[in-house]
Amino acid sequence: MTEWSVLAHKVHRYITEEKLLTPGERLLVAFSGGRDSVALLYLLHELAPAWGWHLVAGHVNHGLRSGADSRESALCRHIVHELEIPLREGKLTIPPSGNLEQTARDMRYDLLESWAKEENCTAVITGHHMDDQAETILYRILKGSGFHGLQGIHPARGTIRRPLLRVSRQEIDAYCLTRGLLYAEDQSNKDESFTRNRIRYTILPYLKKTGFPAVSDHLVKLADSASLAYRVLKSYLREDLDRLFSPHPEGWNLNLDRWRTLGADRQRALLKEFFSQEDNIAHVSRETLDQLTGFLKEADKGRVFQVDDQHRVVVESDHALLTTGVDSGKKTLWKPKTTVAWTSWITLVWKKAPVPEKWETNPAEAYFADDLIHIKVYIRVWKAGDRLEPMGKGKHLVSDLLKDARIPALIRPHYPVVTDGQNILWVPGVRRSVHYPVPSGAASCVKLTCTLQKETYELIKKKSDH
């Protein structure tokens, strides 16, 4: 330990205090070849013998700067050879559309975490440092982030660990200089068309020169204070959530009687905390939280609120069911004369059939004109706001049709509709629409049939009734 550098001692203390890592772990180190990642790899290499760590470096080539990317990859190979650390390398193909910076980041982390699994590593280590934290906090303030966002970069989240969050850029510069470490300079990091770079090279330096020399330190302290306050708040919210929410096979039940005794601000805070605990949900906007808070205040039984493609809220008599894993974006092209097993409890069959001599009312069957064969027909999960135009007048909300047909609450969020991409043609087992009627005098038609797996369906219905 006495042979460690001053900075290695500092990093060791931070890892110990924050309980970021344990002895004997296999660690995948994110290694771009830039200054921060080079310093990180050398610091962990210093500490590894005492901690018993086994290091693996992971270098991701983003494929955006052909010459520079190749030079950085070559430098990474040289450094890991010198340190005798195994290296994983990969090249990304990043789609040109959308947010390039965010897409590259997401793809990079996905690749690093896949390598960690393959190498039996328990953590992915990144080189985020104290100045990155300050820039993140200022960026979130400028974007109007709430209390939750002011916590900044977390030392640990999932498999990611960030042991340099108490190390400044100046300390990293000094460490590399005194040790004569080689590293690559990424010129894109100076491109001020990116907001983060403008904060780093223009806004923060300006603030430091005009009366706020310690602005970075103050921003980091703000993040620490917000994180501490949030942990305290979270403990109180957790107690409320345990009283209000109970597990359900399809997600969570919310006790509406208790919920409606709370104030709106407390409800919003509880919803934000609830969704932050859901691993498979993206950020829920403030606007969505406000809308959902208002919805839960007055919504009647059977009403539905779509949070995102994977989550929706269905109001029952004295509770609301918050379903998880409901893919409202799921859509299957239904090819003519095929059978589709949509779920374990409903199967849909397409046949060409003669026109019945006598029309009978059977919601499990729907007859359409032969023209349907030439139309792209889809099966998808119904969405909030979907309407079906039946034979006769007006349009009906699909949510109302499902409720009136006594479709069990457990399966209602997953229920399919048949559509031509614009119109709901049929709610299987419930109602067909006015579209594509069988013309008078036609000899044949398209017959769509739904088959419910009776035992499974009845079991679900019994559970819903209770």
Stockholm file with secondary structure:
# STOCKHOLM 1.0

chainA/1-466         MTEWSVLAHKVHRYITEEKLLTPGERLLVAFSGGRDSVALLYLLHELAPAWGWHLVAGHVNHGLRSGADSRESALCRHIVHELEIPLREGKLTIPPSGNLEQTARDMRYDLLESWAKEENCTAVITGHHMDDQAETILYRILKGSGFHGLQGIHPARGTIRRPLLRVSRQEIDAYCLTRGLLYAEDQSNKDESFTRNRIRYTILPYLKKTGFPAVSDHLVKLADSASLAYRVLKSYLREDLDRLFSPHPEGWNLNLDRWRTLGADRQRALLKEFFSQEDNIAHVSRETLDQLTGFLKEADKGRVFQVDDQHRVVVESDHALLTTGVDSGKKTLWKPKTTVAWTSWITLVWKKAPVPEKWETNPAEAYFADDLIHIKVYIRVWKAGDRLEPMGKGKHLVSDLLKDARIPALIRPHYPVVTDGQNILWVPGVRRSVHYPVPSGAASCVKLTCTLQKETYELIKKKSDH
#=GR chainA/1-466 SS CTTSCHHHHHHHHHHHHHTCCCTTCEEEEECCSBHHHHHHHHHHHHHHHHHTCEEEEEEEECSSSHHHHHHHHHHHHHHHHHHTCCEEEEECCCCSSSCHHHHHHHHHHHHHHHHHHHTTCSEEECCCCHHHHHHHHHHHHHTTCCTTGGGCSCSEETTEECTTTTCCHHHHHHHHHHHTCCCBCCGGGGCTTSHHHHIIIIIHHHHHHTTCTTHHHHHHHHHHHHHHHHHHHHHHHHHHHHHHEEEETTEEEEEHHHHTTSCHHHHHHHHHHHHHHCTTCCCCCHHHHHHHHHHHHHCCTTCEEEEETTEEEEECSSEEEEEESCCTTCEEECCTTCEEECSSSEEEEEEEEECCSSCCCCTTEEEECGGGGGSCCEEEECCTTCEECCSSSSCEEHHHHHHHTTCCTTTGGGCEEEESSSSEEEETTTEECSSSCCCTTCSEEEEEEEEECHHHHHHHHHHHHC
#=GC SS_cons         CTTSCHHHHHHHHHHHHHTCCCTTCEEEEECCSBHHHHHHHHHHHHHHHHHTCEEEEEEEECSSSHHHHHHHHHHHHHHHHHHTCCEEEEECCCCSSSCHHHHHHHHHHHHHHHHHHHTTCSEEECCCCHHHHHHHHHHHHHTTCCTTGGGCSCSEETTEECTTTTCCHHHHHHHHHHHTCCCBCCGGGGCTTSHHHHIIIIIHHHHHHTTCTTHHHHHHHHHHHHHHHHHHHHHHHHHHHHHHEEEETTEEEEEHHHHTTSCHHHHHHHHHHHHHHCTTCCCCCHHHHHHHHHHHHHCCTTCEEEEETTEEEEECSSEEEEEESCCTTCEEECCTTCEEECSSSEEEEEEEEECCSSCCCCTTEEEECGGGGGSCCEEEECCTTCEECCSSSSCEEHHHHHHHTTCCTTTGGGCEEEESSSSEEEETTTEECSSSCCCTTCSEEEEEEEEECHHHHHHHHHHHHC
//
